[in-house]
Amino acid sequence: MPNSSIIEGENGLKYVIRTKTNGNKKVLVKILKKNEKYSLISTYTAEELAALGVDAEKSEKISEHDSILLYPNEK
């Protein structure tokens, strides 16, 4: 994932914006490895989300073929 696609929330957690026909959704991601241009990301398990205080039932997931905004911070 390009680092330009990853945004940091006010709680310090990392998100990407997934685009679909029914609208954009913030998806929480875990950064496994990172260099100056790219990050290897994964999703959190239900247990990890609970430890972060996030409701796993309401949390969006990301999959391999999702469309992600490249520059979500630009307007």
PQR file with spaces between the fields and no chain letter, atoms N, CA, C, O and H, PARSE charges and radii, in Angstrom:
ATOM       1  N    MET     1       0.851   -1.156    0.000 -0.4000 1.5000
ATOM       2  CA   MET     1       0.000    0.000    0.000 -0.0000 2.0000
ATOM       3  C    MET     1       0.907    1.231    0.000  0.5500 1.7000
ATOM       4  O    MET     1       1.832    1.311    0.808 -0.5500 1.4000
ATOM       5  N    PRO     2       0.654    2.194   -0.897 -0.5600 1.5000
ATOM       6  CA   PRO     2       1.436    3.435   -0.852  0.2800 2.0000
ATOM       7  C    PRO     2       1.195    4.172    0.472  0.5500 1.7000
ATOM       8  O    PRO     2       0.063    4.242    0.951 -0.5500 1.4000
ATOM       9  N    ASN     3       2.242    4.707    1.047 -0.4000 1.5000
ATOM      10  CA   ASN     3       2.098    5.441    2.310 -0.0000 2.0000
ATOM      11  C    ASN     3       1.163    6.638    2.174  0.5500 1.7000
ATOM      12  O    ASN     3       0.552    7.061    3.155 -0.5500 1.4000
ATOM      13  H    ASN     3       3.162    4.650    0.658  0.4000 1.0000
ATOM      14  N    SER     4       1.046    7.187    0.963 -0.4000 1.5000
ATOM      15  CA   SER     4       0.162    8.332    0.754 -0.0000 2.0000
ATOM      16  C    SER     4      -1.307    7.961    0.942  0.5500 1.7000
ATOM      17  O    SER     4      -2.148    8.846    1.099 -0.5500 1.4000
ATOM      18  H    SER     4       1.542    6.843    0.166  0.4000 1.0000
ATOM      19  N    SER     5      -1.628    6.677    0.929 -0.4000 1.5000
ATOM      20  CA   SER     5      -3.013    6.225    1.106 -0.0000 2.0000
ATOM      21  C    SER     5      -3.389    6.032    2.572  0.5500 1.7000
ATOM      22  O    SER     5      -4.564    5.849    2.893 -0.5500 1.4000
ATOM      23  H    SER     5      -0.946    5.957    0.802  0.4000 1.0000
ATOM      24  N    ILE     6      -2.412    6.070    3.450 -0.4000 1.5000
ATOM      25  CA   ILE     6      -2.648    5.785    4.867 -0.0000 2.0000
ATOM      26  C    ILE     6      -2.766    7.090    5.641  0.5500 1.7000
ATOM      27  O    ILE     6      -1.908    7.968    5.550 -0.5500 1.4000
ATOM      28  H    ILE     6      -1.458    6.218    3.189  0.4000 1.0000
ATOM      29  N    ILE     7      -3.846    7.195    6.403 -0.4000 1.5000
ATOM      30  CA   ILE     7      -4.040    8.386    7.237 -0.0000 2.0000
ATOM      31  C    ILE     7      -4.045    7.964    8.705  0.5500 1.7000
ATOM      32  O    ILE     7      -4.374    6.826    9.039 -0.5500 1.4000
ATOM      33  H    ILE     7      -4.543    6.481    6.477  0.4000 1.0000
ATOM      34  N    GLU     8      -3.677    8.897    9.564 -0.4000 1.5000
ATOM      35  CA   GLU     8      -3.667    8.625   10.996 -0.0000 2.0000
ATOM      36  C    GLU     8      -4.838    9.341   11.641  0.5500 1.7000
ATOM      37  O    GLU     8      -5.017   10.547   11.473 -0.5500 1.4000
ATOM      38  H    GLU     8      -3.410    9.821    9.292  0.4000 1.0000
ATOM      39  N    GLY     9      -5.629    8.583   12.379 -0.4000 1.5000
ATOM      40  CA   GLY     9      -6.760    9.162   13.090 -0.0000 2.0000
ATOM      41  C    GLY     9      -6.311    9.885   14.339  0.5500 1.7000
ATOM      42  O    GLY     9      -5.151    9.787   14.738 -0.5500 1.4000
ATOM      43  H    GLY     9      -5.483    7.603   12.516  0.4000 1.0000
ATOM      44  N    GLU    10      -7.232   10.614   14.962 -0.4000 1.5000
ATOM      45  CA   GLU    10      -6.896   11.369   16.165 -0.0000 2.0000
ATOM      46  C    GLU    10      -6.522   10.450   17.329  0.5500 1.7000
ATOM      47  O    GLU    10      -5.886   10.887   18.289 -0.5500 1.4000
ATOM      48  H    GLU    10      -8.174   10.693   14.638  0.4000 1.0000
ATOM      49  N    ASN    11      -6.916    9.183   17.244 -0.4000 1.5000
ATOM      50  CA   ASN    11      -6.567    8.223   18.288 -0.0000 2.0000
ATOM      51  C    ASN    11      -5.233    7.521   18.028  0.5500 1.7000
ATOM      52  O    ASN    11      -4.842    6.636   18.789 -0.5500 1.4000
ATOM      53  H    ASN    11      -7.432    8.828   16.465  0.4000 1.0000
ATOM      54  N    GLY    12      -4.525    7.914   16.944 -0.4000 1.5000
ATOM      55  CA   GLY    12      -3.235    7.328   16.614 -0.0000 2.0000
ATOM      56  C    GLY    12      -3.313    6.080   15.761  0.5500 1.7000
ATOM      57  O    GLY    12      -2.283    5.558   15.335 -0.5500 1.4000
ATOM      58  H    GLY    12      -4.843    8.633   16.325  0.4000 1.0000
ATOM      59  N    LEU    13      -4.527    5.589   15.501 -0.4000 1.5000
ATOM      60  CA   LEU    13      -4.696    4.402   14.664 -0.0000 2.0000
ATOM      61  C    LEU    13      -4.623    4.789   13.194  0.5500 1.7000
ATOM      62  O    LEU    13      -4.935    5.921   12.825 -0.5500 1.4000
ATOM      63  H    LEU    13      -5.364    6.014   15.847  0.4000 1.0000
ATOM      64  N    LYS    14      -4.215    3.854   12.368 -0.4000 1.5000
ATOM      65  CA   LYS    14      -4.046    4.084   10.928 -0.0000 2.0000
ATOM      66  C    LYS    14      -5.271    3.590   10.156  0.5500 1.7000
ATOM      67  O    LYS    14      -5.858    2.559   10.482 -0.5500 1.4000
ATOM      68  H    LYS    14      -3.962    2.934   12.668  0.4000 1.0000
ATOM      69  N    TYR    15      -5.640    4.355    9.123 -0.4000 1.5000
ATOM      70  CA   TYR    15      -6.807    4.053    8.304 -0.0000 2.0000
ATOM      71  C    TYR    15      -6.474    4.237    6.830  0.5500 1.7000
ATOM      72  O    TYR    15      -5.535    4.950    6.477 -0.5500 1.4000
ATOM      73  H    TYR    15      -5.164    5.193    8.859  0.4000 1.0000
ATOM      74  N    VAL    16      -7.253    3.587    5.980 -0.4000 1.5000
ATOM      75  CA   VAL    16      -7.292    3.878    4.553 -0.0000 2.0000
ATOM      76  C    VAL    16      -8.748    4.161    4.218  0.5500 1.7000
ATOM      77  O    VAL    16      -9.648    3.789    4.970 -0.5500 1.4000
ATOM      78  H    VAL    16      -8.016    3.008    6.267  0.4000 1.0000
ATOM      79  N    ILE    17      -8.974    4.818    3.090 -0.4000 1.5000
ATOM      80  CA   ILE    17     -10.335    5.103    2.635 -0.0000 2.0000
ATOM      81  C    ILE    17     -10.651    4.164    1.483  0.5500 1.7000
ATOM      82  O    ILE    17     -10.061    4.260    0.407 -0.5500 1.4000
ATOM      83  H    ILE    17      -8.243    5.120    2.480  0.4000 1.0000
ATOM      84  N    ARG    18     -11.594    3.250    1.724 -0.4000 1.5000
ATOM      85  CA   ARG    18     -12.031    2.304    0.700 -0.0000 2.0000
ATOM      86  C    ARG    18     -13.195    2.922   -0.059  0.5500 1.7000
ATOM      87  O    ARG    18     -14.149    3.415    0.542 -0.5500 1.4000
ATOM      88  H    ARG    18     -12.073    3.172    2.598  0.4000 1.0000
ATOM      89  N    THR    19     -13.108    2.892   -1.384 -0.4000 1.5000
ATOM      90  CA   THR    19     -14.164    3.466   -2.214 -0.0000 2.0000
ATOM      91  C    THR    19     -15.030    2.348   -2.784  0.5500 1.7000
ATOM      92  O    THR    19     -14.528    1.335   -3.271 -0.5500 1.4000
ATOM      93  H    THR    19     -12.332    2.492   -1.872  0.4000 1.0000
ATOM      94  N    LYS    20     -16.332    2.554   -2.711 -0.4000 1.5000
ATOM      95  CA   LYS    20     -17.310    1.633   -3.299 -0.0000 2.0000
ATOM      96  C    LYS    20     -18.427    2.478   -3.881  0.5500 1.7000
ATOM      97  O    LYS    20     -18.491    3.685   -3.647 -0.5500 1.4000
ATOM      98  H    LYS    20     -16.740    3.377   -2.316  0.4000 1.0000
ATOM      99  N    THR    21     -19.293    1.850   -4.629 -0.4000 1.5000
ATOM     100  CA   THR    21     -20.380    2.591   -5.267 -0.0000 2.0000
ATOM     101  C    THR    21     -21.330    3.211   -4.251  0.5500 1.7000
ATOM     102  O    THR    21     -21.956    4.233   -4.536 -0.5500 1.4000
ATOM     103  H    THR    21     -19.241    0.870   -4.819  0.4000 1.0000
ATOM     104  N    ASN    22     -21.447    2.612   -3.074 -0.4000 1.5000
ATOM     105  CA   ASN    22     -22.341    3.159   -2.047 -0.0000 2.0000
ATOM     106  C    ASN    22     -21.649    4.129   -1.102  0.5500 1.7000
ATOM     107  O    ASN    22     -22.208    4.479   -0.062 -0.5500 1.4000
ATOM     108  H    ASN    22     -20.939    1.782   -2.842  0.4000 1.0000
ATOM     109  N    GLY    23     -20.430    4.574   -1.449 -0.4000 1.5000
ATOM     110  CA   GLY    23     -19.746    5.592   -0.651 -0.0000 2.0000
ATOM     111  C    GLY    23     -18.390    5.139   -0.146  0.5500 1.7000
ATOM     112  O    GLY    23     -18.008    3.976   -0.280 -0.5500 1.4000
ATOM     113  H    GLY    23     -19.977    4.290   -2.294  0.4000 1.0000
ATOM     114  N    ASN    24     -17.677    6.085    0.435 -0.4000 1.5000
ATOM     115  CA   ASN    24     -16.344    5.828    0.983 -0.0000 2.0000
ATOM     116  C    ASN    24     -16.456    5.411    2.440  0.5500 1.7000
ATOM     117  O    ASN    24     -17.325    5.888    3.169 -0.5500 1.4000
ATOM     118  H    ASN    24     -17.987    7.030    0.543  0.4000 1.0000
ATOM     119  N    LYS    25     -15.572    4.520    2.854 -0.4000 1.5000
ATOM     120  CA   LYS    25     -15.551    4.050    4.241 -0.0000 2.0000
ATOM     121  C    LYS    25     -14.127    4.083    4.763  0.5500 1.7000
ATOM     122  O    LYS    25     -13.190    3.716    4.054 -0.5500 1.4000
ATOM     123  H    LYS    25     -14.865    4.133    2.262  0.4000 1.0000
ATOM     124  N    LYS    26     -13.962    4.526    6.017 -0.4000 1.5000
ATOM     125  CA   LYS    26     -12.669    4.445    6.687 -0.0000 2.0000
ATOM     126  C    LYS    26     -12.473    3.007    7.155  0.5500 1.7000
ATOM     127  O    LYS    26     -13.345    2.434    7.809 -0.5500 1.4000
ATOM     128  H    LYS    26     -14.723    4.823    6.594  0.4000 1.0000
ATOM     129  N    VAL    27     -11.323    2.431    6.817 -0.4000 1.5000
ATOM     130  CA   VAL    27     -11.025    1.061    7.208 -0.0000 2.0000
ATOM     131  C    VAL    27      -9.745    1.062    8.039  0.5500 1.7000
ATOM     132  O    VAL    27      -8.698    1.530    7.591 -0.5500 1.4000
ATOM     133  H    VAL    27     -10.615    2.897    6.286  0.4000 1.0000
ATOM     134  N    LEU    28      -9.845    0.541    9.230 -0.4000 1.5000
ATOM     135  CA   LEU    28      -8.712    0.460   10.145 -0.0000 2.0000
ATOM     136  C    LEU    28      -7.728   -0.584    9.635  0.5500 1.7000
ATOM     137  O    LEU    28      -8.126   -1.702    9.307 -0.5500 1.4000
ATOM     138  H    LEU    28     -10.696    0.160    9.594  0.4000 1.0000
ATOM     139  N    VAL    29      -6.450   -0.232    9.565 -0.4000 1.5000
ATOM     140  CA   VAL    29      -5.415   -1.167    9.108 -0.0000 2.0000
ATOM     141  C    VAL    29      -4.258   -1.197   10.092  0.5500 1.7000
ATOM     142  O    VAL    29      -3.996   -0.233   10.811 -0.5500 1.4000
ATOM     143  H    VAL    29      -6.126    0.676    9.831  0.4000 1.0000
ATOM     144  N    LYS    30      -3.580   -2.323   10.100 -0.4000 1.5000
ATOM     145  CA   LYS    30      -2.401   -2.526   10.934 -0.0000 2.0000
ATOM     146  C    LYS    30      -1.196   -2.529   10.004  0.5500 1.7000
ATOM     147  O    LYS    30      -1.182   -3.255    9.010 -0.5500 1.4000
ATOM     148  H    LYS    30      -3.792   -3.107    9.516  0.4000 1.0000
ATOM     149  N    ILE    31      -0.190   -1.729   10.314 -0.4000 1.5000
ATOM     150  CA   ILE    31       1.020   -1.668    9.496 -0.0000 2.0000
ATOM     151  C    ILE    31       2.005   -2.711   10.012  0.5500 1.7000
ATOM     152  O    ILE    31       2.433   -2.669   11.166 -0.5500 1.4000
ATOM     153  H    ILE    31      -0.201   -1.138   11.121  0.4000 1.0000
ATOM     154  N    LEU    32       2.355   -3.648    9.129 -0.4000 1.5000
ATOM     155  CA   LEU    32       3.278   -4.717    9.495 -0.0000 2.0000
ATOM     156  C    LEU    32       4.722   -4.319    9.238  0.5500 1.7000
ATOM     157  O    LEU    32       5.593   -4.557   10.075 -0.5500 1.4000
ATOM     158  H    LEU    32       2.008   -3.682    8.192  0.4000 1.0000
ATOM     159  N    LYS    33       4.982   -3.712    8.082 -0.4000 1.5000
ATOM     160  CA   LYS    33       6.313   -3.214    7.711 -0.0000 2.0000
ATOM     161  C    LYS    33       6.131   -1.958    6.892  0.5500 1.7000
ATOM     162  O    LYS    33       5.093   -1.754    6.263 -0.5500 1.4000
ATOM     163  H    LYS    33       4.275   -3.518    7.402  0.4000 1.0000
ATOM     164  N    LYS    34       7.163   -1.108    6.905 -0.4000 1.5000
ATOM     165  CA   LYS    34       7.055    0.174    6.213 -0.0000 2.0000
ATOM     166  C    LYS    34       8.430    0.595    5.718  0.5500 1.7000
ATOM     167  O    LYS    34       9.437    0.388    6.395 -0.5500 1.4000
ATOM     168  H    LYS    34       8.006   -1.274    7.416  0.4000 1.0000
ATOM     169  N    ASN    35       8.461    1.194    4.519 -0.4000 1.5000
ATOM     170  CA   ASN    35       9.674    1.866    4.074 -0.0000 2.0000
ATOM     171  C    ASN    35       9.274    3.283    3.677  0.5500 1.7000
ATOM     172  O    ASN    35       8.180    3.721    4.032 -0.5500 1.4000
ATOM     173  H    ASN    35       7.643    1.362    3.969  0.4000 1.0000
ATOM     174  N    GLU    36      10.106    4.002    2.967 -0.4000 1.5000
ATOM     175  CA   GLU    36       9.789    5.404    2.679 -0.0000 2.0000
ATOM     176  C    GLU    36       8.624    5.588    1.706  0.5500 1.7000
ATOM     177  O    GLU    36       8.018    6.660    1.684 -0.5500 1.4000
ATOM     178  H    GLU    36      10.995    3.646    2.679  0.4000 1.0000
ATOM     179  N    LYS    37       8.292    4.572    0.900 -0.4000 1.5000
ATOM     180  CA   LYS    37       7.211    4.709   -0.076 -0.0000 2.0000
ATOM     181  C    LYS    37       5.996    3.838    0.200  0.5500 1.7000
ATOM     182  O    LYS    37       4.868    4.242   -0.082 -0.5500 1.4000
ATOM     183  H    LYS    37       8.784    3.701    0.919  0.4000 1.0000
ATOM     184  N    TYR    38       6.214    2.642    0.751 -0.4000 1.5000
ATOM     185  CA   TYR    38       5.131    1.669    0.866 -0.0000 2.0000
ATOM     186  C    TYR    38       5.047    1.063    2.263  0.5500 1.7000
ATOM     187  O    TYR    38       6.018    1.045    3.019 -0.5500 1.4000
ATOM     188  H    TYR    38       7.130    2.314    0.980  0.4000 1.0000
ATOM     189  N    SER    39       3.839    0.563    2.578 -0.4000 1.5000
ATOM     190  CA   SER    39       3.621   -0.163    3.823 -0.0000 2.0000
ATOM     191  C    SER    39       2.943   -1.482    3.513  0.5500 1.7000
ATOM     192  O    SER    39       2.087   -1.565    2.633 -0.5500 1.4000
ATOM     193  H    SER    39       3.051    0.578    1.964  0.4000 1.0000
ATOM     194  N    LEU    40       3.331   -2.498    4.235 -0.4000 1.5000
ATOM     195  CA   LEU    40       2.656   -3.781    4.186 -0.0000 2.0000
ATOM     196  C    LEU    40       1.607   -3.744    5.283  0.5500 1.7000
ATOM     197  O    LEU    40       1.937   -3.560    6.455 -0.5500 1.4000
ATOM     198  H    LEU    40       4.027   -2.431    4.950  0.4000 1.0000
ATOM     199  N    ILE    41       0.340   -3.917    4.910 -0.4000 1.5000
ATOM     200  CA   ILE    41      -0.738   -3.765    5.875 -0.0000 2.0000
ATOM     201  C    ILE    41      -1.496   -5.066    6.066  0.5500 1.7000
ATOM     202  O    ILE    41      -1.385   -5.995    5.266 -0.5500 1.4000
ATOM     203  H    ILE    41       0.072   -4.066    3.958  0.4000 1.0000
ATOM     204  N    SER    42      -2.260   -5.111    7.133 -0.4000 1.5000
ATOM     205  CA   SER    42      -3.123   -6.241    7.442 -0.0000 2.0000
ATOM     206  C    SER    42      -4.336   -5.699    8.194  0.5500 1.7000
ATOM     207  O    SER    42      -4.381   -4.526    8.563 -0.5500 1.4000
ATOM     208  H    SER    42      -2.350   -4.357    7.783  0.4000 1.0000
ATOM     209  N    THR    43      -5.307   -6.564    8.411 -0.4000 1.5000
ATOM     210  CA   THR    43      -6.460   -6.189    9.227 -0.0000 2.0000
ATOM     211  C    THR    43      -6.241   -6.687   10.650  0.5500 1.7000
ATOM     212  O    THR    43      -5.432   -7.584   10.888 -0.5500 1.4000
ATOM     213  H    THR    43      -5.271   -7.517    8.111  0.4000 1.0000
ATOM     214  N    TYR    44      -6.954   -6.109   11.569 -0.4000 1.5000
ATOM     215  CA   TYR    44      -6.883   -6.527   12.967 -0.0000 2.0000
ATOM     216  C    TYR    44      -7.816   -7.711   13.203  0.5500 1.7000
ATOM     217  O    TYR    44      -8.850   -7.841   12.547 -0.5500 1.4000
ATOM     218  H    TYR    44      -7.612   -5.381   11.375  0.4000 1.0000
ATOM     219  N    THR    45      -7.442   -8.563   14.139 -0.4000 1.5000
ATOM     220  CA   THR    45      -8.334   -9.640   14.562 -0.0000 2.0000
ATOM     221  C    THR    45      -9.387   -9.047   15.489  0.5500 1.7000
ATOM     222  O    THR    45      -9.240   -7.921   15.963 -0.5500 1.4000
ATOM     223  H    THR    45      -6.602   -8.457   14.672  0.4000 1.0000
ATOM     224  N    ALA    46     -10.443   -9.801   15.746 -0.4000 1.5000
ATOM     225  CA   ALA    46     -11.499   -9.340   16.654 -0.0000 2.0000
ATOM     226  C    ALA    46     -10.931   -9.077   18.047  0.5500 1.7000
ATOM     227  O    ALA    46     -11.349   -8.131   18.715 -0.5500 1.4000
ATOM     228  H    ALA    46     -10.562  -10.717   15.361  0.4000 1.0000
ATOM     229  N    GLU    47      -9.991   -9.896   18.487 -0.4000 1.5000
ATOM     230  CA   GLU    47      -9.377   -9.721   19.805 -0.0000 2.0000
ATOM     231  C    GLU    47      -8.545   -8.436   19.868  0.5500 1.7000
ATOM     232  O    GLU    47      -8.578   -7.710   20.861 -0.5500 1.4000
ATOM     233  H    GLU    47      -9.652  -10.664   17.944  0.4000 1.0000
ATOM     234  N    GLU    48      -7.799   -8.170   18.787 -0.4000 1.5000
ATOM     235  CA   GLU    48      -6.997   -6.947   18.739 -0.0000 2.0000
ATOM     236  C    GLU    48      -7.891   -5.709   18.728  0.5500 1.7000
ATOM     237  O    GLU    48      -7.586   -4.713   19.383 -0.5500 1.4000
ATOM     238  H    GLU    48      -7.772   -8.760   17.980  0.4000 1.0000
ATOM     239  N    LEU    49      -8.997   -5.774   17.983 -0.4000 1.5000
ATOM     240  CA   LEU    49      -9.932   -4.649   17.951 -0.0000 2.0000
ATOM     241  C    LEU    49     -10.539   -4.407   19.329  0.5500 1.7000
ATOM     242  O    LEU    49     -10.679   -3.260   19.753 -0.5500 1.4000
ATOM     243  H    LEU    49      -9.245   -6.584   17.451  0.4000 1.0000
ATOM     244  N    ALA    50     -10.900   -5.476   20.027 -0.4000 1.5000
ATOM     245  CA   ALA    50     -11.460   -5.338   21.374 -0.0000 2.0000
ATOM     246  C    ALA    50     -10.446   -4.690   22.313  0.5500 1.7000
ATOM     247  O    ALA    50     -10.815   -3.851   23.134 -0.5500 1.4000
ATOM     248  H    ALA    50     -10.787   -6.408   19.682  0.4000 1.0000
ATOM     249  N    ALA    51      -9.174   -5.069   22.199 -0.4000 1.5000
ATOM     250  CA   ALA    51      -8.128   -4.481   23.041 -0.0000 2.0000
ATOM     251  C    ALA    51      -7.947   -2.996   22.737  0.5500 1.7000
ATOM     252  O    ALA    51      -7.560   -2.228   23.617 -0.5500 1.4000
ATOM     253  H    ALA    51      -8.874   -5.751   21.532  0.4000 1.0000
ATOM     254  N    LEU    52      -8.227   -2.584   21.488 -0.4000 1.5000
ATOM     255  CA   LEU    52      -8.128   -1.175   21.101 -0.0000 2.0000
ATOM     256  C    LEU    52      -9.395   -0.394   21.444  0.5500 1.7000
ATOM     257  O    LEU    52      -9.435    0.827   21.295 -0.5500 1.4000
ATOM     258  H    LEU    52      -8.542   -3.209   20.773  0.4000 1.0000
ATOM     259  N    GLY    53     -10.423   -1.095   21.901 -0.4000 1.5000
ATOM     260  CA   GLY    53     -11.691   -0.442   22.223 -0.0000 2.0000
ATOM     261  C    GLY    53     -12.557   -0.191   21.001  0.5500 1.7000
ATOM     262  O    GLY    53     -13.402    0.704   21.013 -0.5500 1.4000
ATOM     263  H    GLY    53     -10.391   -2.087   22.023  0.4000 1.0000
ATOM     264  N    VAL    54     -12.351   -0.985   19.931 -0.4000 1.5000
ATOM     265  CA   VAL    54     -13.115   -0.832   18.695 -0.0000 2.0000
ATOM     266  C    VAL    54     -14.100   -1.981   18.594  0.5500 1.7000
ATOM     267  O    VAL    54     -13.737   -3.133   18.835 -0.5500 1.4000
ATOM     268  H    VAL    54     -11.665   -1.712   19.922  0.4000 1.0000
ATOM     269  N    ASP    55     -15.346   -1.682   18.239 -0.4000 1.5000
ATOM     270  CA   ASP    55     -16.370   -2.710   18.077 -0.0000 2.0000
ATOM     271  C    ASP    55     -16.098   -3.495   16.796  0.5500 1.7000
ATOM     272  O    ASP    55     -16.221   -2.955   15.696 -0.5500 1.4000
ATOM     273  H    ASP    55     -15.641   -0.747   18.043  0.4000 1.0000
ATOM     274  N    ALA    56     -15.731   -4.761   16.936 -0.4000 1.5000
ATOM     275  CA   ALA    56     -15.388   -5.603   15.786 -0.0000 2.0000
ATOM     276  C    ALA    56     -16.572   -5.808   14.856  0.5500 1.7000
ATOM     277  O    ALA    56     -16.384   -5.977   13.652 -0.5500 1.4000
ATOM     278  H    ALA    56     -15.631   -5.200   17.829  0.4000 1.0000
ATOM     279  N    GLU    57     -17.786   -5.796   15.388 -0.4000 1.5000
ATOM     280  CA   GLU    57     -18.983   -5.994   14.568 -0.0000 2.0000
ATOM     281  C    GLU    57     -19.201   -4.831   13.600  0.5500 1.7000
ATOM     282  O    GLU    57     -19.697   -5.030   12.491 -0.5500 1.4000
ATOM     283  H    GLU    57     -17.939   -5.658   16.367  0.4000 1.0000
ATOM     284  N    LYS    58     -18.836   -3.636   14.011 -0.4000 1.5000
ATOM     285  CA   LYS    58     -19.049   -2.439   13.190 -0.0000 2.0000
ATOM     286  C    LYS    58     -17.814   -2.053   12.373  0.5500 1.7000
ATOM     287  O    LYS    58     -17.883   -1.173   11.514 -0.5500 1.4000
ATOM     288  H    LYS    58     -18.432   -3.474   14.911  0.4000 1.0000
ATOM     289  N    SER    59     -16.709   -2.701   12.640 -0.4000 1.5000
ATOM     290  CA   SER    59     -15.459   -2.362   11.964 -0.0000 2.0000
ATOM     291  C    SER    59     -15.458   -2.887   10.529  0.5500 1.7000
ATOM     292  O    SER    59     -15.798   -4.045   10.283 -0.5500 1.4000
ATOM     293  H    SER    59     -16.653   -3.415   13.338  0.4000 1.0000
ATOM     294  N    GLU    60     -15.076   -2.033    9.592 -0.4000 1.5000
ATOM     295  CA   GLU    60     -14.969   -2.413    8.181 -0.0000 2.0000
ATOM     296  C    GLU    60     -13.693   -3.219    7.988  0.5500 1.7000
ATOM     297  O    GLU    60     -12.713   -3.028    8.709 -0.5500 1.4000
ATOM     298  H    GLU    60     -14.800   -1.093    9.791  0.4000 1.0000
ATOM     299  N    LYS    61     -13.710   -4.115    7.019 -0.4000 1.5000
ATOM     300  CA   LYS    61     -12.541   -4.921    6.679 -0.0000 2.0000
ATOM     301  C    LYS    61     -12.055   -4.543    5.289  0.5500 1.7000
ATOM     302  O    LYS    61     -12.823   -4.035    4.473 -0.5500 1.4000
ATOM     303  H    LYS    61     -14.505   -4.270    6.434  0.4000 1.0000
ATOM     304  N    ILE    62     -10.799   -4.788    5.026 -0.4000 1.5000
ATOM     305  CA   ILE    62     -10.225   -4.526    3.720 -0.0000 2.0000
ATOM     306  C    ILE    62      -9.864   -5.868    3.087  0.5500 1.7000
ATOM     307  O    ILE    62      -9.451   -6.802    3.774 -0.5500 1.4000
ATOM     308  H    ILE    62     -10.174   -5.201    5.689  0.4000 1.0000
ATOM     309  N    SER    63     -10.026   -5.946    1.774 -0.4000 1.5000
ATOM     310  CA   SER    63      -9.644   -7.170    1.078 -0.0000 2.0000
ATOM     311  C    SER    63      -8.716   -6.826   -0.080  0.5500 1.7000
ATOM     312  O    SER    63      -8.512   -5.657   -0.407 -0.5500 1.4000
ATOM     313  H    SER    63     -10.361   -5.187    1.216  0.4000 1.0000
ATOM     314  N    GLU    64      -8.173   -7.838   -0.676 -0.4000 1.5000
ATOM     315  CA   GLU    64      -7.123   -7.678   -1.683 -0.0000 2.0000
ATOM     316  C    GLU    64      -7.529   -6.820   -2.879  0.5500 1.7000
ATOM     317  O    GLU    64      -6.697   -6.081   -3.404 -0.5500 1.4000
ATOM     318  H    GLU    64      -8.338   -8.788   -0.411  0.4000 1.0000
ATOM     319  N    HIS    65      -8.751   -6.895   -3.312 -0.4000 1.5000
ATOM     320  CA   HIS    65      -9.166   -6.204   -4.534 -0.0000 2.0000
ATOM     321  C    HIS    65      -9.984   -4.936   -4.284  0.5500 1.7000
ATOM     322  O    HIS    65     -10.633   -4.438   -5.203 -0.5500 1.4000
ATOM     323  H    HIS    65      -9.427   -7.496   -2.885  0.4000 1.0000
ATOM     324  N    ASP    66      -9.965   -4.411   -3.071 -0.4000 1.5000
ATOM     325  CA   ASP    66     -10.665   -3.166   -2.777 -0.0000 2.0000
ATOM     326  C    ASP    66      -9.971   -1.986   -3.458  0.5500 1.7000
ATOM     327  O    ASP    66      -8.756   -1.989   -3.653 -0.5500 1.4000
ATOM     328  H    ASP    66      -9.437   -4.816   -2.325  0.4000 1.0000
ATOM     329  N    SER    67     -10.761   -0.989   -3.811 -0.4000 1.5000
ATOM     330  CA   SER    67     -10.206    0.264   -4.341 -0.0000 2.0000
ATOM     331  C    SER    67      -9.976    1.213   -3.175  0.5500 1.7000
ATOM     332  O    SER    67     -10.862    1.431   -2.349 -0.5500 1.4000
ATOM     333  H    SER    67     -11.748   -0.987   -3.652  0.4000 1.0000
ATOM     334  N    ILE    68      -8.775    1.773   -3.119 -0.4000 1.5000
ATOM     335  CA   ILE    68      -8.369    2.644   -2.013 -0.0000 2.0000
ATOM     336  C    ILE    68      -7.982    4.006   -2.585  0.5500 1.7000
ATOM     337  O    ILE    68      -7.335    4.079   -3.630 -0.5500 1.4000
ATOM     338  H    ILE    68      -8.055    1.596   -3.790  0.4000 1.0000
ATOM     339  N    LEU    69      -8.375    5.088   -1.903 -0.4000 1.5000
ATOM     340  CA   LEU    69      -7.957    6.422   -2.320 -0.0000 2.0000
ATOM     341  C    LEU    69      -6.450    6.556   -2.149  0.5500 1.7000
ATOM     342  O    LEU    69      -5.901    6.193   -1.108 -0.5500 1.4000
ATOM     343  H    LEU    69      -8.900    5.029   -1.054  0.4000 1.0000
ATOM     344  N    LEU    70      -5.791    7.073   -3.166 -0.4000 1.5000
ATOM     345  CA   LEU    70      -4.340    7.208   -3.136 -0.0000 2.0000
ATOM     346  C    LEU    70      -3.883    8.384   -2.273  0.5500 1.7000
ATOM     347  O    LEU    70      -2.904    8.270   -1.535 -0.5500 1.4000
ATOM     348  H    LEU    70      -6.237    7.367   -4.011  0.4000 1.0000
ATOM     349  N    TYR    71      -4.586    9.505   -2.363 -0.4000 1.5000
ATOM     350  CA   TYR    71      -4.242   10.718   -1.576 -0.0000 2.0000
ATOM     351  C    TYR    71      -5.472   11.200   -0.804  0.5500 1.7000
ATOM     352  O    TYR    71      -6.069   12.208   -1.181 -0.5500 1.4000
ATOM     353  H    TYR    71      -5.381    9.597   -2.962  0.4000 1.0000
ATOM     354  N    PRO    72      -5.864   10.504    0.267 -0.5600 1.5000
ATOM     355  CA   PRO    72      -7.090   10.876    0.980  0.2800 2.0000
ATOM     356  C    PRO    72      -7.023   12.214    1.702  0.5500 1.7000
ATOM     357  O    PRO    72      -8.065   12.794    2.007 -0.5500 1.4000
ATOM     358  N    ASN    73      -5.827   12.719    1.983 -0.4000 1.5000
ATOM     359  CA   ASN    73      -5.694   13.980    2.713 -0.0000 2.0000
ATOM     360  C    ASN    73      -5.761   15.205    1.812  0.5500 1.7000
ATOM     361  O    ASN    73      -5.892   16.326    2.303 -0.5500 1.4000
ATOM     362  H    ASN    73      -4.981   12.248    1.735  0.4000 1.0000
ATOM     363  N    GLU    74      -5.674   15.005    0.499 -0.4000 1.5000
ATOM     364  CA   GLU    74      -5.749   16.143   -0.425 -0.0000 2.0000
ATOM     365  C    GLU    74      -7.213   16.474   -0.715  0.5500 1.7000
ATOM     366  O    GLU    74      -8.058   15.585   -0.820 -0.5500 1.4000
ATOM     367  H    GLU    74      -5.567   14.094    0.100  0.4000 1.0000
ATOM     368  N    LYS    75      -7.484   17.745   -0.838 -0.4000 1.5000
ATOM     369  CA   LYS    75      -8.866   18.166   -1.104 -0.0000 2.0000
ATOM     370  C    LYS    75      -8.980   18.739   -2.469  0.5500 1.7000
ATOM     371  O    LYS    75     -10.066   19.150   -2.878 -0.5500 1.4000
ATOM     372  H    LYS    75      -6.798   18.467   -0.752  0.4000 1.0000
